[in-house]
Amino acid sequence: MASATLKFVRLSPIKARLVAREVQGMNAEKALAALEFTPNKAAGVIHQVIASAVANSEIEAHNLLVSSCRVDMGPTLKRFKPRARGSASSIKKPTAHIFVEVSSIEGK
């Protein structure tokens, strides 16, 4: 079993979880192919993390299974936007931590 982690990525964890649920339990090669053509920022980031986990395992992608793809919430960047009459409204820019584990198909 091999894993890869990407922390503090400027991406909403709620949107990233939608993509992570799609690839969990898939063959790693099919997951990489599916993510390559998904028009979503989260898909590109998760594609990189899965590719890193496959490289860490030193086994070819068609022999691997994405056993776990987890997206946790990171720290939120807080910004302020000026509004009318001297007031301000807050802007929250979320970050995410992405964890991917791959395992061999034979070792289910």
N, C-alpha and C positions, 0 to 999 in steps of 0.2 A: 504494500500500500504506500502510495506517495501522495504528497500534498503540496499545495502552493497557496500563498496568502498575498493579498493586495490590500493595503490599509490606506485610509485617509483619501479615498478617491472621491472627487467632487461629483457625486451622483446620488440621487434620492434612493434610499434603500427600499422604499415601497415599490418603485418602478423596477429596480434591479431584481427584486424577488420574483416578479412576474416572469422574467427570463430564466432565472435560476430554477424555478419549478419545472420549466419545460425540459431542461436538459438533465435533470436529476434522474438517474437510473438508465440513461441512454448509453450506447456504445460511444466511446470517446471520439472515434473518427466521425461518426454520424453527427454527434453533437457539434463538433468543430465545423462541419459542412453546413449544418443548419444555422449556426450563429453567424457564419460568414455572410449569409444573404438576408439576415434579419435587419431591417432598417431601424435600429434602435441604438442609442448610445450605450446602454447597458449591455447589449449583445456584443459589441466590440470589446468592451472591457472584460467581460466574462470569457470571451474567446481567448484573450491573452492569458488569463489565469489558468484556463484548462490546458492551453498549449504549454505553459510553464510546468504544470503538474505532470503532463505526459513526458516532458523532457527530464524532469526530476526522477521519474520512475525507470528510465532507461529501457523501456519496453515499447514496442511499436503500438501505435494508437488503435489499430483494429483489434488488439488483444486486451484492451483496457475498457473498464466500465466506470462511468462517473458515479461513484458510490454516494458522494455527498457534495452538495453545492449550497453553501450557507451564506446569507448576506445579513450582517449585523449593522446596527446604527453606530456611526462614529460621532465625534463631536460636531456640534452645529455652529457654523459661523454666523454671528449676529451682526447685521448691518442696519443702518437707519436711512430712510428716505425722507427728505424734507417735504412737508405738506403746507397747506394754507394756514395763515395766521400764526406762524412760528412754531407750529406743532410738528411732530415727526411720527412716522409709522415704521414699525420694525419689519425687516426682511430677514428671514431665516434661510440660510443656505446649508442644506444637510450634506453630510459626508457619510461614506459607507466603508465597511470592512468586508472583503469577500474572501471566503475560505472554500477551497475545492480539494476533494480527496478522490483519487482514482485507485482502483484495484484491478487486479487481473481477473479475467472472466473465469479462468479455471479455478481460482481460489475463492469463489463465491462463498 
